[in-house]
Amino acid sequence: MLLSHFPRALLCHRQTPLEPMENLTRLLGGPRLFVKRDDCTGLGTGGNKARKLDFLMGDALAKGAACVVTQGAVQSNHARQTAAAAARLGLKCHILLERRVPDTDASYEETGNVLLDTLFGAEISFHPPGLDMNALAMEKAEALTAAGQAAYFIPGGGSNRIGALGYVSCAYEIVAQSEAMGLDIDVVVQATGSAGTQAGLVAGLEGMRSGIDVVGISVRHPEERQVSAVHKLANETAEYIGNSDGIPRDRVIADDSYVGPGYGQPTDEMVEAIELMARHEGILLDPVYSGKGMAGLIGMIRGGRFTPDQNVVFLHTGGATALFAYGELFDNSGRVSKTSKQQTQMTTGA
């Protein structure tokens, strides 16, 4: 399962640290917690998309692309890192942003990741919710190519079998680091959305017969839909790297208990998780992905999902830039504001 024959753009800092979270372990009473710092991948303030873009941009350059086209939600981490990658490589970048999160004010489309998208020089267009955004982005790429600009389409989240190679690579990295540290990892927990990160991890870890479980905390879709998407892409990725054995469906685990009212919409558990990580580990999470992923991990620990002697790795997918678009969730002391609590209650009907 060598990845050296796939073209890469070498955009990503590797290896990212694998660090113990001793304070959070003590606070929650075990298991032994570690964090894989994929918020430290370097590109455009870091995050998990840099690993995917290593391969996606490598493929784009190999095919002679002059520009790239992709899509995501307004505060998309993927869009921000794609814009940064295009700037690094001298490519034009077109981003279609879906107004997926309801009831936001004007600043939501001006700050956080959107501010950085424009700073990196991307051309942005906004679109209403519920459209087939990948189809729209593909149409844009085809139109640009027809007009004389060789355009390369990147799906939302960079989640196809090429992008997922980034997390096959990460799986290899995690196993190598654990061996160097003398660490027997039981479970990796991560936020799962467009499926590419979890699919790549599953394909890589299963291909190595590592015995490590991967638990995805869904940030958008119901469990069955998320499991199906991850399982399908994991098998496509495994076949792409030469593993034709197939991945059993029961090796794909997704928990939809922490989505809350919807994608990108706040929950009390997410806010608590961000506060706990900031105050006890000095690490910033984001409100859309890693905050809900950590909320899921904390919930599983409190629910007795793990034993105190297990070793659990939280994969930090980055995205803290989006905190600036969710500033109303916190007052100056870092506590949840009364206003945001009321808004959450109104949204959820609590």
KEKE-3310 file (N, C-alpha, C; in steps of 0.2 Angstrom, whole numbers, plus 5000, padded with zeros to 4 digits):
npx = (5004:5009:5011:5018:5018:5008:5004:5009:5007:5014:5010:5008:5012:5021:5027:5012:5010:5008:5000:4999:4984:4984:4978:4964:4962:4963:4953:4941:4942:4948:4947:4964:4969:4974:4979:4979:4987:4981:4977:4988:4994:4999:4996:4987:4982:4981:4974:4963:4961:4972:4980:4972:4972:4985:4986:4975:4978:4990:4986:4979:4989:4996:4988:4987:4980:4974:4966:4956:4940:4929:4917:4907:4901:4896:4906:4916:4930:4937:4936:4943:4956:4958:4958:4970:4979:4979:4983:4997:5001:5000:4988:4972:4957:4940:4926:4911:4899:4888:4873:4871:4869:4856:4848:4858:4868:4874:4888:4892:4895:4906:4917:4929:4932:4928:4933:4947:4946:4944:4956:4966:4964:4953:4939:4923:4906:4889:4876:4859:4853:4851:4854:4861:4877:4889:4886:4884:4896:4904:4898:4902:4916:4917:4912:4922:4933:4928:4929:4942:4950:4959:4951:4950:4940:4936:4928:4916:4923:4934:4933:4935:4941:4954:4957:4955:4966:4975:4972:4974:4988:4989:4984:4995:5005:5000:5001:5015:5019:5014:5020:5033:5032:5028:5015:4999:4986:4969:4957:4952:4945:4935:4928:4915:4911:4910:4915:4928:4939:4937:4935:4947:4956:4950:4952:4966:4970:4963:4969:4982:4979:4978:4970:4964:4950:4939:4930:4918:4911:4896:4893:4883:4874:4862:4865:4865:4865:4878:4886:4885:4890:4903:4908:4907:4916:4927:4930:4931:4943:4952:4953:4958:4971:4976:4971:4961:4953:4942:4932:4924:4907:4904:4915:4915:4910:4899:4892:4877:4873:4876:4874:4864:4853:4856:4868:4882:4876:4874:4877:4875:4883:4894:4899:4903:4913:4923:4926:4932:4943:4950:4953:4959:4968:4974:4971:4963:4947:4935:4918:4910:4915:4927:4923:4911:4915:4923:4914:4907:4916:4918:4905:4904:4914:4909:4897:4902:4908:4922:4935:4945:4959:4961:4968:4964:4963:4960:4957:4961:4954:4956:4952:4949:4948:4935:4929:4928:4917:4907:4906:4896:4893:4900:4904:4914:4921:4922:4912:4896:4885:4870:4861:4865:4862:4848:4845:4849:4840:4828:4830:4831:4820:4820)
npy = (4994:5006:5024:5032:5032:5040:5056:5071:5087:5091:5100:5099:5099:5087:5075:5077:5082:5069:5070:5068:5071:5075:5083:5083:5070:5067:5075:5070:5057:5046:5037:5035:5049:5056:5067:5069:5081:5087:5100:5106:5106:5116:5123:5137:5141:5128:5111:5097:5096:5099:5087:5080:5089:5088:5077:5079:5092:5088:5079:5088:5097:5087:5085:5096:5108:5124:5131:5129:5122:5122:5117:5121:5124:5140:5144:5135:5125:5117:5125:5136:5131:5125:5137:5143:5133:5134:5147:5145:5137:5144:5144:5148:5150:5145:5146:5139:5144:5137:5143:5136:5135:5141:5157:5166:5181:5196:5196:5183:5179:5187:5186:5175:5160:5164:5177:5174:5166:5176:5183:5175:5176:5169:5167:5170:5164:5164:5153:5147:5136:5118:5114:5104:5104:5099:5096:5109:5115:5106:5110:5123:5121:5114:5125:5134:5127:5126:5139:5141:5140:5128:5118:5111:5100:5099:5089:5093:5095:5089:5075:5062:5047:5050:5062:5055:5048:5056:5053:5039:5040:5047:5037:5028:5036:5038:5025:5022:5032:5028:5016:5020:5027:5017:5015:5008:5010:5010:5016:5028:5044:5055:5070:5068:5071:5075:5063:5059:5059:5050:5039:5037:5035:5023:5014:5014:5010:4997:4991:4989:4980:4984:4984:4995:5004:5016:5029:5039:5055:5061:5076:5081:5071:5058:5043:5030:5035:5041:5031:5023:5031:5033:5020:5016:5025:5021:5008:5011:5018:5009:5000:5007:5009:4997:4987:4974:4966:4971:4980:4976:4981:4983:4988:5002:5015:5026:5040:5049:5057:5069:5079:5089:5103:5104:5105:5114:5121:5127:5118:5115:5105:5105:5118:5117:5107:5114:5124:5116:5110:5122:5128:5118:5111:5120:5121:5125:5122:5120:5126:5119:5106:5100:5103:5097:5084:5082:5084:5073:5063:5066:5064:5050:5045:5049:5041:5029:5022:5018:5010:5014:5010:5011:5017:5032:5041:5057:5064:5079:5090:5103:5120:5131:5145:5147:5150:5164:5168:5163:5171:5176:5165:5166:5175:5188:5182:5169:5161:5153:5164:5172:5175:5167:5155:5156:5157:5144:5136:5140:5136:5122:5119:5116)
npz = (5000:4996:4994:4986:4972:4969:4963:4972:4980:4991:5002:5015:5033:5040:5052:5061:5078:5090:5105:5123:5133:5147:5157:5153:5154:5168:5172:5167:5171:5165:5149:5145:5137:5121:5108:5091:5082:5070:5067:5065:5052:5044:5031:5027:5040:5045:5047:5043:5030:5023:5021:5012:5001:4997:4989:4980:4974:4969:4959:4951:4947:4939:4929:4922:4927:4927:4936:4951:4956:4969:4983:4997:5014:5021:5031:5028:5031:5022:5010:5014:5015:5003:4995:5000:4996:4982:4981:4985:4975:4963:4956:4950:4960:4963:4972:4978:4989:5001:5009:5021:5035:5045:5050:5052:5055:5046:5047:5048:5035:5032:5041:5050:5041:5029:5027:5026:5015:5005:5007:5003:4989:4982:4971:4976:4977:4983:4988:4989:5002:5001:4987:4974:4977:4973:4960:4955:4956:4948:4936:4935:4934:4921:4913:4914:4909:4896:4892:4891:4902:4910:4921:4937:4946:4963:4975:4988:5004:4999:4997:4990:4982:4979:4988:5000:5001:5009:5022:5023:5023:5035:5043:5042:5048:5061:5066:5065:5074:5086:5088:5090:5102:5110:5112:5114:5104:5106:5101:5089:5088:5080:5071:5059:5042:5027:5024:5019:5028:5038:5030:5024:5035:5040:5029:5028:5041:5043:5032:5037:5046:5059:5070:5077:5082:5073:5077:5071:5074:5069:5061:5053:5045:5048:5057:5049:5036:5036:5040:5028:5018:5022:5022:5009:5002:5009:5005:4991:4991:4997:4987:4977:4982:4981:4989:4989:4997:5003:5015:5030:5034:5047:5053:5051:5061:5066:5075:5078:5088:5092:5083:5085:5082:5069:5055:5058:5068:5084:5100:5117:5122:5113:5115:5128:5126:5119:5128:5138:5132:5129:5141:5149:5141:5133:5119:5104:5098:5084:5080:5072:5067:5075:5088:5090:5088:5099:5109:5107:5111:5124:5129:5127:5135:5148:5147:5149:5139:5137:5145:5160:5157:5144:5128:5120:5105:5100:5085:5079:5069:5065:5061:5069:5066:5062:5074:5076:5068:5076:5088:5096:5105:5116:5130:5137:5147:5143:5146:5141:5133:5139:5129:5118:5124:5125:5111:5107:5114:5108:5095:5096:5103:5116)
capx = (5000:5014:5008:5023:5017:5002:5006:5007:5009:5018:5008:5006:5017:5021:5022:5009:5011:5003:5002:4995:4980:4984:4973:4958:4961:4962:4946:4936:4943:4950:4953:4970:4967:4979:4977:4983:4986:4980:4976:4995:4996:5002:4993:4981:4981:4981:4968:4964:4960:4979:4982:4968:4974:4992:4985:4971:4982:4995:4983:4977:4995:4998:4983:4988:4975:4976:4962:4952:4934:4926:4911:4907:4896:4899:4912:4920:4937:4940:4936:4949:4963:4959:4961:4977:4983:4979:4988:5003:5003:4999:4982:4966:4952:4933:4923:4904:4898:4881:4871:4868:4867:4850:4847:4865:4868:4878:4895:4894:4898:4912:4923:4931:4935:4926:4938:4953:4945:4946:4963:4970:4962:4948:4933:4918:4899:4885:4871:4854:4853:4847:4856:4867:4883:4894:4884:4885:4904:4906:4896:4907:4923:4916:4911:4929:4937:4926:4931:4950:4954:4959:4948:4950:4935:4937:4922:4916:4927:4940:4931:4934:4946:4961:4958:4955:4973:4978:4971:4978:4994:4989:4984:5002:5008:4998:5004:5022:5020:5012:5025:5039:5030:5026:5008:4994:4980:4963:4952:4953:4938:4935:4922:4915:4906:4910:4917:4934:4944:4936:4936:4954:4958:4948:4955:4973:4971:4961:4974:4987:4977:4980:4965:4962:4944:4939:4923:4916:4905:4893:4891:4877:4869:4860:4870:4864:4868:4885:4890:4885:4895:4910:4909:4907:4922:4933:4931:4934:4950:4956:4954:4963:4978:4978:4968:4954:4949:4935:4931:4917:4903:4904:4922:4913:4906:4897:4887:4874:4870:4879:4873:4860:4848:4859:4875:4885:4871:4877:4874:4878:4889:4899:4902:4907:4919:4927:4929:4936:4949:4954:4955:4963:4974:4976:4970:4956:4943:4930:4911:4906:4918:4930:4920:4906:4918:4925:4908:4905:4921:4917:4899:4905:4918:4904:4893:4905:4910:4928:4938:4951:4965:4961:4971:4960:4966:4956:4960:4959:4954:4957:4946:4947:4947:4928:4926:4926:4910:4902:4908:4890:4892:4904:4905:4921:4924:4922:4906:4891:4881:4863:4858:4866:4858:4841:4845:4849:4834:4823:4831:4830:4813:4821)
capy = (5000:5012:5030:5036:5033:5045:5063:5075:5094:5093:5106:5098:5098:5080:5072:5081:5079:5065:5072:5066:5076:5073:5087:5081:5063:5068:5079:5065:5051:5041:5033:5039:5053:5059:5071:5070:5088:5089:5107:5109:5104:5122:5126:5141:5140:5121:5107:5090:5096:5099:5081:5078:5093:5086:5072:5082:5097:5084:5076:5094:5099:5082:5085:5103:5112:5131:5133:5123:5124:5117:5120:5120:5128:5147:5144:5129:5124:5115:5130:5140:5128:5125:5144:5143:5129:5137:5153:5143:5134:5149:5142:5152:5146:5147:5143:5140:5143:5136:5146:5129:5137:5146:5162:5169:5188:5197:5195:5176:5179:5191:5184:5168:5157:5168:5182:5171:5164:5182:5185:5170:5177:5165:5170:5167:5165:5162:5150:5145:5129:5112:5113:5099:5109:5096:5097:5116:5116:5103:5114:5129:5119:5113:5131:5137:5124:5127:5146:5141:5139:5121:5118:5104:5100:5096:5089:5096:5092:5085:5068:5056:5042:5054:5065:5051:5045:5059:5050:5033:5042:5049:5031:5025:5040:5036:5018:5023:5036:5024:5011:5024:5029:5012:5016:5003:5013:5006:5019:5035:5047:5061:5072:5065:5075:5073:5056:5057:5058:5044:5033:5036:5031:5016:5010:5013:5006:4991:4988:4987:4975:4987:4982:5001:5006:5023:5031:5046:5059:5064:5083:5083:5066:5053:5037:5025:5038:5043:5024:5021:5035:5031:5013:5016:5028:5017:5003:5014:5020:5003:4997:5012:5008:4990:4982:4972:4962:4974:4982:4975:4987:4984:4992:5009:5017:5033:5042:5055:5059:5076:5084:5094:5105:5103:5106:5121:5125:5126:5114:5116:5100:5108:5124:5114:5104:5120:5127:5112:5110:5128:5129:5112:5109:5126:5119:5128:5118:5124:5125:5115:5099:5097:5105:5092:5078:5082:5083:5066:5059:5067:5060:5043:5044:5050:5036:5022:5018:5016:5008:5019:5008:5011:5023:5035:5047:5062:5067:5087:5092:5110:5125:5136:5151:5148:5153:5171:5168:5161:5174:5177:5160:5167:5182:5190:5177:5162:5157:5154:5170:5170:5176:5161:5149:5157:5155:5137:5133:5142:5132:5115:5118:5114)
capz = (5000:4995:4991:4983:4965:4968:4963:4978:4980:4997:5005:5022:5038:5043:5055:5065:5084:5094:5112:5128:5136:5154:5161:5152:5156:5175:5173:5165:5175:5160:5148:5143:5131:5117:5103:5085:5080:5063:5067:5064:5046:5041:5026:5028:5047:5047:5047:5040:5022:5020:5019:5006:4996:4995:4984:4975:4970:4965:4953:4947:4943:4935:4924:4919:4929:4928:4941:4954:4958:4974:4986:5004:5018:5021:5035:5026:5032:5016:5006:5016:5014:4995:4993:5002:4992:4976:4981:4985:4969:4958:4953:4952:4964:4963:4978:4979:4996:5002:5015:5024:5042:5045:5055:5054:5053:5040:5049:5047:5029:5032:5045:5050:5035:5023:5027:5024:5008:5000:5008:4999:4982:4979:4969:4980:4976:4988:4985:4994:5004:4998:4980:4973:4977:4969:4953:4953:4956:4942:4930:4935:4931:4914:4909:4914:4904:4889:4891:4890:4908:4912:4928:4941:4951:4969:4978:4995:5009:4996:4999:4985:4984:4979:4994:5006:5002:5014:5028:5023:5025:5042:5047:5043:5053:5068:5069:5066:5080:5092:5089:5093:5109:5114:5114:5111:5103:5105:5097:5086:5088:5075:5068:5052:5039:5020:5024:5017:5033:5041:5025:5023:5041:5040:5024:5030:5048:5041:5027:5041:5051:5066:5076:5080:5080:5071:5078:5069:5077:5064:5062:5049:5043:5052:5057:5044:5030:5037:5039:5021:5014:5024:5020:5002:5001:5012:5000:4985:4993:4998:4981:4974:4984:4979:4994:4986:5001:5006:5022:5033:5036:5055:5054:5051:5066:5066:5080:5076:5094:5094:5078:5088:5077:5062:5053:5060:5073:5091:5105:5124:5123:5109:5118:5134:5124:5117:5134:5142:5128:5129:5148:5152:5137:5129:5112:5102:5093:5080:5082:5067:5067:5081:5094:5091:5089:5106:5113:5107:5115:5131:5130:5127:5142:5153:5147:5151:5133:5137:5152:5161:5155:5136:5125:5115:5102:5097:5079:5079:5062:5064:5060:5075:5063:5062:5080:5075:5066:5081:5094:5101:5109:5122:5133:5139:5152:5140:5147:5136:5134:5140:5122:5114:5127:5123:5104:5106:5116:5103:5089:5097:5106:5123)
cpx = (5004:5010:5012:5022:5011:5005:5004:5010:5013:5016:5007:5012:5016:5027:5019:5010:5006:5005:4997:4990:4979:4979:4966:4957:4959:4955:4941:4936:4944:4945:4959:4969:4974:4976:4981:4982:4986:4978:4983:4998:4999:4998:4987:4978:4980:4974:4968:4964:4967:4981:4979:4971:4981:4991:4980:4974:4988:4992:4981:4983:4997:4994:4983:4983:4978:4972:4958:4945:4931:4920:4911:4902:4900:4906:4916:4927:4941:4941:4942:4956:4964:4961:4968:4982:4984:4984:4995:5006:5002:4993:4976:4961:4945:4930:4915:4902:4890:4879:4867:4866:4862:4851:4854:4864:4874:4886:4897:4897:4904:4918:4925:4934:4934:4931:4945:4952:4947:4953:4967:4968:4957:4942:4927:4911:4895:4879:4866:4855:4849:4849:4861:4873:4888:4893:4885:4892:4906:4904:4901:4914:4922:4915:4918:4933:4935:4928:4939:4954:4953:4957:4948:4945:4937:4930:4922:4919:4933:4939:4930:4940:4953:4962:4959:4962:4977:4977:4973:4985:4994:4988:4991:5006:5007:5001:5011:5023:5019:5017:5031:5038:5029:5019:5003:4988:4974:4958:4954:4946:4939:4928:4921:4909:4905:4913:4924:4940:4943:4937:4943:4958:4956:4951:4963:4974:4969:4966:4980:4986:4979:4976:4962:4955:4944:4931:4922:4910:4902:4891:4885:4872:4868:4865:4870:4867:4875:4889:4890:4890:4902:4912:4911:4914:4928:4935:4934:4941:4954:4957:4959:4970:4980:4975:4961:4950:4943:4935:4924:4914:4903:4911:4921:4908:4905:4891:4884:4871:4871:4878:4869:4855:4850:4866:4877:4881:4874:4873:4878:4884:4895:4903:4906:4913:4925:4930:4934:4943:4954:4957:4960:4969:4977:4976:4963:4953:4938:4923:4907:4908:4921:4927:4914:4909:4921:4919:4906:4910:4919:4910:4900:4909:4913:4899:4896:4907:4917:4930:4944:4958:4966:4965:4967:4963:4960:4960:4957:4960:4954:4951:4944:4946:4939:4925:4924:4920:4905:4903:4902:4889:4895:4904:4912:4925:4925:4916:4901:4886:4874:4859:4859:4862:4851:4840:4845:4843:4828:4824:4830:4823:4814:4817)
cpy = (5006:5018:5034:5037:5038:5052:5067:5082:5096:5099:5105:5096:5091:5079:5077:5078:5074:5066:5069:5072:5074:5076:5084:5074:5063:5070:5074:5058:5045:5040:5038:5043:5056:5063:5071:5077:5089:5096:5110:5107:5110:5126:5130:5141:5133:5118:5101:5091:5097:5093:5078:5082:5091:5081:5075:5087:5093:5082:5082:5096:5094:5082:5092:5108:5119:5134:5127:5126:5119:5121:5118:5124:5135:5147:5137:5129:5122:5120:5135:5137:5126:5132:5145:5139:5131:5143:5151:5140:5138:5147:5147:5147:5149:5143:5144:5139:5142:5139:5140:5130:5142:5151:5165:5177:5189:5196:5188:5175:5183:5190:5177:5166:5161:5174:5180:5168:5170:5184:5181:5171:5173:5169:5166:5169:5161:5159:5148:5138:5124:5111:5107:5103:5106:5097:5104:5117:5112:5107:5120:5127:5117:5119:5134:5134:5125:5134:5146:5140:5131:5120:5111:5105:5096:5095:5092:5092:5088:5078:5064:5052:5045:5058:5061:5048:5049:5056:5042:5035:5044:5042:5028:5029:5039:5030:5019:5027:5032:5019:5014:5026:5023:5012:5011:5007:5009:5009:5026:5038:5054:5064:5070:5069:5073:5066:5054:5056:5052:5038:5032:5033:5024:5012:5009:5009:4998:4987:4985:4982:4978:4986:4989:5003:5014:5024:5038:5049:5063:5072:5085:5077:5061:5047:5033:5029:5039:5036:5022:5025:5034:5024:5012:5019:5024:5012:5005:5015:5014:5000:5001:5011:5001:4985:4980:4967:4964:4975:4981:4981:4988:4987:4999:5010:5024:5034:5048:5058:5067:5081:5090:5096:5105:5105:5113:5125:5123:5122:5116:5111:5103:5114:5122:5111:5109:5123:5123:5111:5116:5129:5124:5110:5114:5125:5122:5123:5123:5122:5120:5108:5097:5098:5099:5085:5077:5081:5076:5061:5060:5064:5053:5041:5044:5044:5029:5018:5015:5014:5013:5017:5009:5018:5026:5041:5051:5065:5075:5089:5099:5114:5130:5143:5152:5151:5160:5172:5166:5165:5175:5171:5161:5174:5183:5185:5170:5158:5158:5160:5168:5171:5170:5155:5150:5155:5148:5134:5135:5137:5125:5114:5115:5118)
cpz = (5000:4992:4987:4976:4964:4968:4969:4977:4986:5000:5013:5027:5040:5047:5060:5072:5087:5101:5117:5131:5143:5158:5160:5154:5164:5176:5172:5168:5170:5155:5147:5137:5127:5111:5097:5082:5073:5062:5065:5057:5042:5036:5028:5035:5049:5046:5043:5033:5019:5017:5013:5000:4993:4989:4978:4971:4966:4959:4949:4943:4938:4928:4920:4921:4929:4934:4945:4956:4964:4978:4993:5008:5019:5025:5034:5027:5026:5011:5007:5014:5006:4992:4994:4998:4985:4975:4981:4979:4962:4953:4955:4956:4964:4968:4978:4986:4997:5009:5019:5032:5042:5051:5057:5052:5048:5041:5048:5040:5027:5036:5045:5044:5029:5022:5024:5016:5003:5001:5003:4991:4979:4977:4972:4977:4981:4985:4991:4996:5000:4990:4980:4972:4973:4962:4950:4952:4949:4936:4929:4932:4924:4910:4909:4909:4897:4887:4890:4896:4910:4920:4931:4946:4957:4973:4985:5000:5006:4997:4993:4986:4983:4986:5000:5007:5008:5021:5028:5025:5032:5046:5048:5048:5060:5071:5070:5073:5086:5094:5092:5100:5113:5117:5110:5110:5102:5101:5095:5085:5084:5073:5061:5049:5031:5019:5023:5022:5036:5037:5024:5029:5041:5035:5026:5036:5046:5036:5031:5046:5058:5072:5080:5077:5078:5072:5076:5072:5072:5065:5057:5048:5048:5052:5051:5037:5030:5036:5032:5017:5016:5022:5013:5000:5003:5007:4993:4986:4994:4992:4977:4976:4984:4984:4991:4990:5003:5013:5025:5035:5043:5057:5054:5056:5066:5072:5079:5082:5096:5088:5080:5082:5070:5061:5055:5065:5080:5095:5111:5124:5119:5112:5124:5132:5122:5123:5138:5139:5129:5136:5151:5148:5132:5121:5110:5097:5089:5082:5078:5067:5073:5087:5095:5091:5096:5111:5113:5111:5122:5133:5131:5133:5148:5153:5148:5145:5133:5145:5153:5159:5147:5134:5119:5112:5099:5091:5078:5072:5060:5064:5065:5072:5063:5069:5080:5072:5071:5088:5099:5106:5116:5124:5134:5143:5149:5141:5141:5138:5135:5133:5118:5117:5125:5115:5103:5108:5111:5097:5090:5100:5113:5128)
residu = (MET:LEU:LEU:SER:HIS:PHE:PRO:ARG:ALA:LEU:LEU:CYS:HIS:ARG:GLN:THR:PRO:LEU:GLU:PRO:MET:GLU:ASN:LEU:THR:ARG:LEU:LEU:GLY:GLY:PRO:ARG:LEU:PHE:VAL:LYS:ARG:ASP:ASP:CYS:THR:GLY:LEU:GLY:THR:GLY:GLY:ASN:LYS:ALA:ARG:LYS:LEU:ASP:PHE:LEU:MET:GLY:ASP:ALA:LEU:ALA:LYS:GLY:ALA:ALA:CYS:VAL:VAL:THR:GLN:GLY:ALA:VAL:GLN:SER:ASN:HIS:ALA:ARG:GLN:THR:ALA:ALA:ALA:ALA:ALA:ARG:LEU:GLY:LEU:LYS:CYS:HIS:ILE:LEU:LEU:GLU:ARG:ARG:VAL:PRO:ASP:THR:ASP:ALA:SER:TYR:GLU:GLU:THR:GLY:ASN:VAL:LEU:LEU:ASP:THR:LEU:PHE:GLY:ALA:GLU:ILE:SER:PHE:HIS:PRO:PRO:GLY:LEU:ASP:MET:ASN:ALA:LEU:ALA:MET:GLU:LYS:ALA:GLU:ALA:LEU:THR:ALA:ALA:GLY:GLN:ALA:ALA:TYR:PHE:ILE:PRO:GLY:GLY:GLY:SER:ASN:ARG:ILE:GLY:ALA:LEU:GLY:TYR:VAL:SER:CYS:ALA:TYR:GLU:ILE:VAL:ALA:GLN:SER:GLU:ALA:MET:GLY:LEU:ASP:ILE:ASP:VAL:VAL:VAL:GLN:ALA:THR:GLY:SER:ALA:GLY:THR:GLN:ALA:GLY:LEU:VAL:ALA:GLY:LEU:GLU:GLY:MET:ARG:SER:GLY:ILE:ASP:VAL:VAL:GLY:ILE:SER:VAL:ARG:HIS:PRO:GLU:GLU:ARG:GLN:VAL:SER:ALA:VAL:HIS:LYS:LEU:ALA:ASN:GLU:THR:ALA:GLU:TYR:ILE:GLY:ASN:SER:ASP:GLY:ILE:PRO:ARG:ASP:ARG:VAL:ILE:ALA:ASP:ASP:SER:TYR:VAL:GLY:PRO:GLY:TYR:GLY:GLN:PRO:THR:ASP:GLU:MET:VAL:GLU:ALA:ILE:GLU:LEU:MET:ALA:ARG:HIS:GLU:GLY:ILE:LEU:LEU:ASP:PRO:VAL:TYR:SER:GLY:LYS:GLY:MET:ALA:GLY:LEU:ILE:GLY:MET:ILE:ARG:GLY:GLY:ARG:PHE:THR:PRO:ASP:GLN:ASN:VAL:VAL:PHE:LEU:HIS:THR:GLY:GLY:ALA:THR:ALA:LEU:PHE:ALA:TYR:GLY:GLU:LEU:PHE:ASP:ASN:SER:GLY:ARG:VAL:SER:LYS:THR:SER:LYS:GLN:GLN:THR:GLN:MET:THR:THR:GLY:ALA)
# end
